[in-house]
Amino acid sequence: RYHFYMTAFNEVGEGLPSDTVTAKTLGVAPIAPSQNLFLRTNATHAFLYLNKWNDGGCAITFFVIQYRLENQKEWTLVSDHVLMQAEPFELDSLSPGTWYRLHITAHNDAGSTQAEYSFSTSIMNDAVDFITPIIRRPAPFYTNLAIIAPVVVTIMILISVLIVVCALSKRRRNGDRQYEDAQSVRKEINPEAVQMSEYEVKQDGTYVHAKDSSIYIPSPYATSRVQVFS
């Protein structure tokens, strides 16, 4: 916060001062990030991501970094003037499987901010891996039996219904084809025969009604017989 006033000068002399004006510049002290964003470890190193600090509107000028064992009180100074950098700052020569306390102070023109983080190194192994959060993703839907079982049963039922419908349709078409073939053969064997249920014939001046007998009517084009049943 600042206070301003102005005084004007000319050849005659100095004028009266203006009213005092109060103004405040923008920007605050640096803001510390969460540990998940700022710190990663393996068995023998800690990696500090300094660029995760929020500068508060004023560029961070430098950091002071210290650490100690969790069960000790004396701090070990790493550096009192670490500049901002994109690459992670490394704390090396740490003991595997050990808890540490990290103290860091960030400075900018608006002030300074102190932060402490507690972390542990991992147990020594052949591979050097960072400790990263475990993200659990939901299992694919097709591995859930409660969902996939009804779907499979429904598909099997639909397939069975389609097979039955196709079989019945094929059988019906075959029956129609056999009937048409039989009719065609019958017409080819006796094309001029006309079947009759009853007939009357005249014998000796009287009409006689006959059943279960045959009568043959001559064709105008060929000599043949037509069998009639009554």
TIRO-400465 format. One line per 10 residues: number of its first residue (from 1); for each residue z, x, y of N, C-alpha, C. Coordinates in steps of 0.05 Angstrom, whole numbers, plus 32768, in hexadecimal, padded with zeros to 4 digits. Example, Ala and Ser with C-alpha at 12.3 -4.5 7.8 and 13.67 -1.06 7.14 Angstrom:
1) 809C 8108 7F8E 809C 80F6 7FA6 809C 8108 7FBE  808E 8101 7FD3 808F 8111 7FEB 809D 8102 8001
This chain:
1) 8000 8011 7FE8 8000 8000 8000 8000 8012 8019  7FEF 800B 802C 7FEC 801B 8044 7FEF 8009 805D  7FF7 8016 8074 7FF9 8008 808D 7FE7 8016 80A1  7FD7 8007 80B0 7FC4 8013 80C3 7FC8 8007 80DF  7FC2 8018 80F3 7FBF 800E 810E 7FAB 8021 811C  7F9F 8018 8131 7F8A 8028 813F 7F92 802A 815D  7F8A 8041 8168 7F8D 8046 8185 7F73 8051 8190  7F6A 8046 81A6 7F50 804E 81B2 7F55 8061 81C9  7F42 8074 81CC 7F43 8088 81E2 7F29 8087 81F2  7F2C 808C 820C 7F14 8090 821D 7F1B 80A5 8232
11) 7F09 80A8 8247 7F0D 80BC 825B 7F26 80B6 826C  7F2D 809D 826E 7F45 8096 827E 7F5F 809D 8270  7F5E 8098 8255 7F77 809E 8246 7F78 808F 822C  7F8F 808C 8222 7F94 8080 8208 7F9B 8062 820C  7F8F 8051 81FB 7F95 8035 81FC 7FAE 802E 81EC  7FB4 8014 81EC 7FCB 800B 81DD 7FC3 800A 81BF  7FD6 800F 81AD 7FD0 800D 8190 7FCC 7FF0 8187  7FBB 7FED 8173 7FB6 7FD3 8168 7FCE 7FC9 8157  7FCB 7FB0 814E 7FE0 7FA6 813C 7FDE 7FB6 8121  7FF4 7FB8 8114 7FF5 7FC6 80FA 7FE9 7FB5 80E4
21) 7FD8 7FC0 80D4 7FCB 7FB2 80BD 7FD5 7FBE 80A3  7FDC 7FAD 8091 7FE6 7FB6 8076 7FD0 7FB1 8062  7FCB 7FC5 8051 7FB6 7FC2 803C 7FBF 7FD0 8023  7FB5 7FC7 800C 7FBC 7FD3 7FF2 7FA3 7FDA 7FE3  7FA2 7FF1 7FD8 7F8A 7FF9 7FC9 7F8B 7FEC 7FAD  7F74 7FEA 7FA1 7F72 7FDF 7F86 7F7A 7FF4 7F71  7F81 7FEB 7F59 7F87 7FFE 7F44 7FA5 7FFE 7F3E  7FAB 8003 7F24 7FC7 8005 7F1B 7FC8 801D 7F09  7FE1 8023 7F00 7FE5 8039 7EED 7FD6 8033 7ED3  7FD0 8047 7EC3 7FC2 8043 7EAA 7FD1 8030 7E97
31) 7FC2 8022 7E86 7FCD 800E 7E74 7FC9 8019 7E57  7FDF 801B 7E48 7FDE 8026 7E2D 7FD1 8013 7E1A  7FC1 801D 7E07 7FB4 800C 7DF2 7FC7 8007 7DDB  7FBF 7FF5 7DC9 7FCF 7FF1 7DB1 7FCB 8008 7D9E  7FDE 800B 7D8C 7FDD 8022 7D79 7FC4 8020 7D67  7FBC 8007 7D5F 7FA5 8004 7D4E 7F8B 8010 7D5A  7F89 800D 7D75 7F72 8018 7D83 7F74 8035 7D89  7F8C 803F 7D8E 7F90 805A 7D99 7F94 806F 7D84  7F9F 8069 7D6C 7FA9 807E 7D5A 7F9E 807A 7D3E  7F94 8090 7D32 7F8C 8091 7D16 7F98 80AB 7D0A
41) 7F9F 80AA 7CF0 7FAB 80C1 7CE3 7F9F 80C5 7CC7  7FA2 80DE 7CBE 7F9E 80E4 7CA1 7FB6 80F4 7C98  7FB3 8105 7C84 7FCA 8113 7C79 7FD5 8129 7C8B  7FC4 8136 7C9B 7FCD 814C 7CAB 7FC5 814A 7CC9  7FB8 8135 7CD1 7FAE 8133 7CED 7FB4 8117 7CF8  7FB7 8116 7D12 7FB8 80FD 7D21 7FA2 80FF 7D36  7F93 80E9 7D39 7F7C 80E8 7D4B 7F82 80D3 7D61  7F82 80DD 7D7A 7F89 80CD 7D91 7F70 80C5 7DA0  7F6A 80AB 7DA3 7F52 80A2 7DB1 7F5A 809C 7DCE  7F58 80B1 7DDE 7F61 80AF 7DFA 7F50 809B 7E0A
51) 7F37 8098 7E03 7F26 8086 7E12 7F2D 8068 7E0E  7F40 8062 7DFD 7F49 8047 7DF9 7F5D 803E 7E0F  7F67 8052 7E1F 7F79 804B 7E34 7F69 803C 7E4B  7F76 8029 7E56 7F6B 801B 7E6E 7F74 802A 7E87  7F60 8031 7E97 7F67 8042 7EAF 7F73 8032 7EC6  7F75 8017 7EC4 7F81 8007 7ED8 7F72 8005 7EF2  7F59 800E 7EF2 7F49 800D 7F0B 7F47 8028 7F18  7F57 803B 7F10 7F55 8056 7F1A 7F52 8069 7F03  7F3F 807C 7F05 7F39 808D 7EEF 7F52 809D 7EE6  7F56 809F 7ECC 7F6C 80AF 7EC1 7F66 80CD 7EC6
61) 7F78 80DB 7ED1 7F74 80F8 7ED8 7F7C 810A 7EC1  7F92 8104 7EB3 7F9A 8115 7E9C 7FB0 8107 7E8C  7FB5 8113 7E74 7FCA 8109 7E62 7FDE 8120 7E5C  7FF6 8118 7E57 800B 812A 7E4C 8012 8120 7E30  800F 8132 7E1C 8013 8129 7E00 8029 8139 7DF3  803C 812B 7DE6 8052 8137 7DD7 8056 8128 7DBD  8062 8136 7DA9 8069 8128 7D90 8082 8135 7D84  808E 8127 7D71 80A5 8131 7D63 80A7 8123 7D48  80B7 812E 7D36 80BD 8121 7D1D 80CF 8108 7D23  80CC 80F3 7D14 80DA 80DA 7D19 80F8 80DE 7D19
71) 8102 80F0 7D08 811F 80F4 7D06 812A 810B 7D17  8119 8115 7D29 8122 812B 7D3B 8122 8121 7D58  812F 8130 7D6A 8130 8128 7D86 811F 813A 7D98  8119 8152 7D8F 810A 8165 7DA0 80EC 8160 7D9E  80E0 815E 7DB6 80C3 8159 7DB8 80B3 8173 7DB7  809C 8172 7DAB 8089 8189 7DAC 8073 8182 7DBF  8070 8193 7DD4 805B 818E 7DE8 8040 8198 7DDD  802D 8186 7DDC 8012 818E 7DD3 8002 8198 7DEB  8002 8189 7E01 7FF5 8191 7E1A 7FFF 8180 7E30  8001 818C 7E48 8009 817C 7E5F 7FF1 8176 7E72
81) 7FD9 817B 7E68 7FC2 8175 7E79 7FA9 8171 7E67  7FA9 815B 7E59 7F92 8154 7E48 7F80 8141 7E58  7F67 8148 7E5A 7F54 8138 7E69 7F4A 8121 7E58  7F40 810C 7E66 7F33 80F6 7E58 7F1B 8100 7E49  7F17 80F7 7E31 7F00 80FF 7E21 7EF8 80E9 7E0E  7EDE 80E9 7E07 7ED4 80D4 7DF5 7EDC 80D9 7DD8  7EDD 80F2 7DD0 7EE4 80F9 7DB4 7F02 80F7 7DB1  7F0C 80F0 7D99 7F29 80EF 7D95 7F36 810A 7D97  7F4E 810A 7DA3 7F5E 8122 7DA5 7F6E 8126 7D8B  7F6D 813E 7D80 7F79 8143 7D66 7F95 8150 7D68
91) 7FA8 8145 7D59 7FC1 8152 7D54 7FC0 815D 7D37  7FC0 8177 7D34 7FBD 8183 7D19 7FD7 818E 7D0F  7FD5 8199 7CF7 7FEC 81A7 7CE9 8004 8194 7CE5  7FFF 817B 7CE0 8014 8168 7CDA 801A 8169 7CBC  8032 8160 7CB5 803A 8160 7C99 8032 8146 7C8B  8028 8147 7C73 801F 812E 7C65 8037 811C 7C5F  8033 8102 7C60 8048 80EF 7C5A 8060 80F0 7C6B  805D 80F6 7C85 8073 80F9 7C98 8070 80E7 7CB0  8087 80DD 7CB9 8087 80CB 7CD1 808B 80DC 7CEA  807B 80D5 7CFF 807C 80E3 7D19 807F 80CF 7D2F
101) 8087 80DA 7D46 8089 80CB 7D5F 8077 80D8 7D74  8065 80C9 7D80 8052 80D4 7D94 805A 80C9 7DB0  805B 80DB 7DC4 8061 80D3 7DDF 8049 80DD 7DF0  803E 80CA 7E00 8027 80D1 7E10 802A 80C4 7E2C  8022 80D3 7E40 8024 80CA 7E5C 8008 80CC 7E68  7FFE 80B6 7E73 7FE4 80B6 7E80 7FE7 80B4 7E9E  7FD8 80C4 7EAD 7FDA 80C5 7ECB 7FC0 80BD 7ED8  7FC2 80AD 7EED 7FAB 80A9 7EFF 7FB6 80A8 7F1C  7FA5 80A2 7F2F 7FAD 80A3 7F4B 7FC1 808D 7F52  7FC2 8078 7F41 7FD4 8062 7F47 7FF0 8066 7F3A
111) 7FF2 807A 7F29 800C 807F 7F1C 8009 808A 7F00  801D 8086 7EF0 801D 8090 7ED4 802A 807B 7EC2  8022 807D 7EA9 802D 806B 7E94 8034 807B 7E7B  804C 8076 7E71 8055 8083 7E59 8055 8070 7E41  804E 807A 7E2A 804D 8069 7E12 8055 807A 7DFA  8062 806D 7DE6 806A 807B 7DCE 805F 806B 7DB6  8057 807B 7DA1 804C 806F 7D89 805A 807D 7D71  8060 806D 7D5D 806B 8077 7D44 8055 8075 7D2E  8051 808B 7D20 803C 808C 7D0B 8045 809E 7CF4  8037 809B 7CDE 803C 80AC 7CC7 8022 80B7 7CBC
121) 8022 80CF 7CB2 800B 80DA 7CA5 800A 80D0 7C88  7FF2 80D1 7C7D 7FEF 80C8 7C61 7FF5 80DE 7C4E  7FF8 80D6 7C34 7FFE 80EA 7C1F 7FE5 80FA 7C1A  7FE8 8114 7C15 7FD1 8126 7C11 7FC1 811D 7BF8  7FA7 811D 7BFC 7F95 8119 7BE5 7F7C 8129 7BE9  7F69 8126 7BD7 7F51 8137 7BD9 7F40 812F 7BF0  7F3F 8115 7BF7 7F2E 810C 7C0D 7F3F 8108 7C26  7F34 810E 7C3C 7F41 810A 7C56 7F36 80F1 7C62  7F47 80DC 7C63 7F3E 80C2 7C6C 7F50 80B9 7C83  7F44 80AA 7C95 7F54 809E 7CAA 7F62 8085 7C9F
131) 7F79 8080 7CAB 7F87 8067 7CA3 7F7B 8051 7CB5  7F6E 803E 7CA9 7F61 8029 7CB8 7F6C 800E 7CAE  7F6C 7FFA 7CBF 7F76 7FE0 7CB6 7F65 7FD5 7C9F  7F72 7FC7 7C8D 7F64 7FBA 7C77 7F5B 7F9F 7C7F  7F41 7F9A 7C7E 7F36 7F80 7C86 7F2F 7F70 7C6D  7F3C 7F5A 7C69 7F38 7F49 7C52 7F23 7F34 7C59  7F0D 7F35 7C4A 7EF7 7F22 7C4F 7EF9 7F0B 7C3A  7EF3 7EF3 7C42 7EF4 7EDD 7C2E 7EE0 7EE1 7C18  7EE8 7ED9 7C00 7ED6 7EDC 7BE8 7EBE 7ECA 7BEB  7EA7 7ED2 7BE1 7E8F 7EC1 7BE2 7E94 7EA6 7BD5
141) 7E87 7E91 7BDF 7E8C 7E76 7BD5 7E85 7E74 7BB7  7E71 7E84 7BAE 7E68 7E80 7B92 7E7B 7E8C 7B7E  7E91 7E99 7B87 7EA5 7EA3 7B75 7EBC 7E8F 7B72  7EBB 7E79 7B81 7ED0 7E65 7B80 7EC8 7E50 7B6B  7ED7 7E4F 7B54 7ED0 7E3C 7B3F 7ED2 7E1F 7B47  7EE4 7E1A 7B5A 7EE8 7DFE 7B63 7ECF 7DF4 7B70  7EBE 7E06 7B7B 7EA6 7DFE 7B89 7E8E 7E00 7B76  7E8C 7E17 7B67 7E74 7E1C 7B58 7E73 7E0B 7B3F  7E8A 7E03 7B32 7E89 7DF4 7B19 7E7C 7DD8 7B1D  7E84 7DC8 7B31 7E76 7DAE 7B35 7E58 7DB2 7B3B
151) 7E51 7DC7 7B49 7E35 7DCB 7B4F 7E25 7DD0 7B36  7E30 7DE1 7B24 7E22 7DE8 7B0B 7E20 7DCF 7AF9  7E35 7DBF 7AF7 7E34 7DA7 7AE7 7E1F 7D94 7AF1  7E1F 7D90 7B0C 7E0B 7D7E 7B18 7DEF 7D87 7B12  7DEA 7DA1 7B14 7DCF 7DAB 7B0F 7DC7 7DA7 7AF2  7DDA 7DAB 7ADF 7DD4 7DA7 7AC3 7DCE 7D89 7ABD  7DDD 7D77 7ACA 7DD7 7D5A 7AC6 7DBB 7D53 7AD0  7DB4 7D5D 7AE8 7D9A 7D58 7AF3 7D84 7D62 7AE1  7D88 7D7A 7AD6 7D73 7D86 7AC4 7D71 7D75 7AAB  7D87 7D6B 7AA0 7D86 7D5A 7A88 7D78 7D40 7A8D
161) 7D7E 7D34 7AA4 7D70 7D1A 7AAB 7D52 7D1F 7AAE  7D4A 7D35 7ABB 7D2E 7D3A 7ABE 7D20 7D3E 7AA3  7D2E 7D4C 7A90 7D22 7D50 7A76 7D1E 7D36 7A68  7D32 7D24 7A69 7D30 7D0A 7A5B 7D19 7CF9 7A68  7D18 7CF9 7A82 7D03 7CE9 7A90 7CE7 7CF4 7A88  7CE4 7D0E 7A88 7CCA 7D1A 7A80 7CC3 7D13 7A63  7CD7 7D14 7A51 7CD1 7D0E 7A35 7CC9 7CF1 7A31  7CD7 7CDE 7A3E 7CD0 7CC2 7A3C 7CB4 7CBD 7A48  7CAE 7CC9 7A5F 7C94 7CC5 7A6B 7C7E 7CD0 7A5A  7C83 7CE6 7A4D 7C6E 7CF2 7A3B 7C6A 7CE0 7A23
171) 7C80 7CD5 7A17 7C7E 7CC4 7A00 7C6F 7CAA 7A07  7C74 7C9F 7A1F 7C66 7C87 7A27 7C48 7C8C 7A2B  7C41 7CA3 7A37 7C25 7CA9 7A3A 7C17 7CAD 7A1F  7C25 7CB9 7A0C 7C1A 7CBD 79F1 7C15 7CA2 79E3  7C29 7C8F 79E6 7C25 7C74 79DA 7C0E 7C65 79E6  7C0B 7C67 7A01 7BF4 7C59 7A0E 7BDA 7C65 7A05  7BDA 7C7F 7A01 7BC1 7C8D 79F9 7BBA 7C84 79DC  7BCE 7C83 79CA 7BC9 7C7A 79AF 7BBE 7C5E 79AE  7BCA 7C4C 79BE 7BC1 7C30 79BE 7BA4 7C2F 79C8  7B9D 7C3D 79DD 7B82 7C3D 79E7 7B6E 7C48 79D2
181) 7B77 7C5D 79C4 7B65 7C69 79AF 7B61 7C55 7999  7B76 7C46 7990 7B73 7C32 797B 7B60 7C1C 7984  7B62 7C13 799C 7B50 7BFE 79A6 7B33 7C08 79A7  7B30 7C20 79AF 7B15 7C2B 79B0 7B08 7C2E 7995  7B18 7C37 7981 7B0E 7C39 7965 7B07 7C1E 795A  7B18 7C0A 7960 7B12 7BEF 7955 7AF8 7BE4 7960  7AF3 7BE9 797A 7ADA 7BDF 7986 7AC2 7BED 797B  7AC5 7C07 7975 7AAF 7C16 7969 7AA8 7C0D 794D  7ABC 7C06 793D 7AB8 7BFE 7921 7AAB 7BE2 791F  7AB3 7BCE 792E 7AA9 7BB2 792D 7AA5 7BA8 7949
191) 7A90 7BB2 7957 7A8D 7BAA 7973 7A84 7B8E 7977  7A79 7B80 7962 7A6E 7B66 7966 7A7F 7B50 795A  7A97 7B58 794E 7AA8 7B44 7941 7AB8 7B35 7955  7ABA 7B1B 7951 7ACA 7B0A 7962 7ADE 7AFC 7950  7AF7 7AFF 7954 7B0C 7AF3 7943 7B13 7AD7 794D  7B14 7AC5 793B 7B1A 7AA9 7942 7B32 7AA0 7932  7B43 7A8E 793D 7B5A 7A84 792E 7B54 7A6B 791E  7B42 7A5B 7927 7B3C 7A43 7919 7B1E 7A3D 791B  7B13 7A30 7908 7AF7 7A28 790A 7AF3 7A0F 78F9  7ADE 7A01 78FD 7AD6 79EA 78EE 7ABA 79EE 78E3
201) 7AB6 79E7 78CA 7A9B 79E9 78BF 7A94 79CE 78B3  7A7B 79C8 78B2 7A71 79AE 78A8 7A67 79B1 788C  7A72 79A2 7879 7A69 79A4 785E 7A65 7987 7853  7A4D 7982 784A 7A46 7967 783E 7A4C 7951 7851  7A47 7955 786B 7A4A 793F 787F 7A66 793D 7889  7A79 794D 7881 7A95 794C 788B 7A9C 7967 7897  7AB1 7967 78A8 7ABC 7980 78B3 7AD4 7989 78A3  7AD4 79A2 789C 7AEA 79AD 788C 7AF8 79C2 789E  7B13 79BF 78A1 7B23 79D3 78B0 7B2D 79E8 789D  7B27 7A01 78A3 7B2F 7A16 7891 7B41 7A2A 789F
211) 7B55 7A34 7891 7B67 7A48 789C 7B67 7A60 788A  7B6E 7A77 7896 7B6E 7A90 7887 7B54 7A95 7879  7B3F 7A8E 7886 7B25 7A94 787B 7B14 7AA0 7891  7AFD 7AA9 788B 7AED 7AB7 789E 7AD3 7AA9 78A3  7AC9 7AAA 78BB 7AAF 7A9F 78C2 7AA0 7AB5 78D1  7A87 7AB7 78CD 7A77 7ACC 78D9 7A61 7ABF 78E9  7A60 7AC6 7902 7A4C 7ABC 7915 7A37 7AD1 7919  7A1E 7ACA 7915 7A09 7ADE 7918 7A05 7AE7 7934  7A00 7AFF 7938 79FB 7B0A 7953 79DE 7B06 7959  79D7 7B01 7972 79BB 7AFE 7979 79AC 7B18 7978
221) 79BA 7B2F 7976 79AD 7B48 7975 79AD 7B56 795A  79C0 7B4E 7949 79C2 7B5B 792F 79CF 7B48 791C  79C9 7B4C 7903 79D5 7B3B 78EE 79F1 7B47 78E7  7A05 7B37 78ED 7A21 7B3F 78E8 7A32 7B27 78E4  7A4B 7B2C 78DD 7A5D 7B16 78D8 7A76 7B19 78EB  7A80 7B02 78F4 7A98 7B02 7904 7AAE 7AF4 78F4  7AC3 7B02 78EF 7AD9 7AF8 78DF 7AED 7AE9 78F1  7AF3 7AD1 78E8 7B05 7AC0 78F8 7B1C 7AB8 78E6  7B35 7ABA 78F0 7B4D 7AB2 78E1 7B5A 7A9A 78EE  7B64 7A88 78DF 7B71 7A70 78E9 7B8A 7A6A 78D9
